[in-house]
Amino acid sequence: MTFNIAINVMPLKELLDPQGKAVMTGLHNLGIDNATDVRIGKRITLQIEAATEEAAIETAKEAATKLLANQVMEHFEISIL
């Protein structure tokens, strides 16, 4: 069975996010002053062939842990689409 998986990777909250700060400055320059924080991350979608949803999630977790996310600086969340 084919499963569509999304992996959202975001910087850890404890770390500075220079891209987010740049976007925040841009928003304020546009007059959008009610945005109080911006964090920039990435969304990766995968199609995984697996026997069960749990097996597909395990494959996605392995991919995120070993390749897609730097766990020193980022955390990730996996969801089925």
Secondary structure as GFF3:
##gff-version 3
##sequence-region A 1 81
A	DSSP	beta_strand	2	11	.	.	.	ID=ss1
A	DSSP	alpha_helix	18	29	.	.	.	ID=ss2
A	DSSP	beta_strand	42	49	.	.	.	ID=ss3
A	DSSP	alpha_helix	53	63	.	.	.	ID=ss4
A	DSSP	pi_helix	64	68	.	.	.	ID=ss5
A	DSSP	beta_strand	74	80	.	.	.	ID=ss6
###
